[in-house]
């Protein structure tokens, strides 16, 4: 929906920038920052590029950037409105929030089940980094990939092979909001020639 390349996605996301806005963005690739800068310039908006997180935060890898952006935006608003900043214990509480479907953990018959709706290669790599931090052993991965992400299969497979002891390939057929079908499981399995695949 947002596009098939980082540049297309960046243009779509930059579309929310309105005239005079203060825009907060984590430091990213030159191409992405260029698109955001151009949109800010056209809209006379002020771009605040946030450097990567240096302080230790107990969040999954993918959430660290979002948390950092939210923190920067909140600090800007508190400063602008002459309000006191959040205290350390309040900031700590914000790191305990759970995003449904993103590294969401459940206990099932004594085992930990992690549900993650990573929807592109970048998110799968972020999932891998988060799981590298959290789990010691390899895990079983149940995987379905949309046809619209077929071009990212190799990168996704390479990331998942690093954490999976077994891969179960499955499928979906989504018609509620979008007409989306998944890659055929047999085709998907071919991307894991050295793995235990069902």
CORJO-V662135 format. One line per field, one symbol per residue. psi: psi as a letter, one per 20 degrees, with the letter a starting at -180 (. if undefined). A space follows every 50 residues. Layout:
BEGIN
psi = ???
END
This chain:
BEGIN
psi = ghrirhgggggghiiipqpiqppppqpaqggghgggggggghjlqppopp qqphqppmqqghiggggggggggghgggghjlqqrqrghggghhijqpop jolppqpoljqppppplpjrhghghggggghhhhqhrrrppppppqhijh ijgghgghghhiiphqpoparrnpjghqnpqrqphhgghiimhjrop.
END
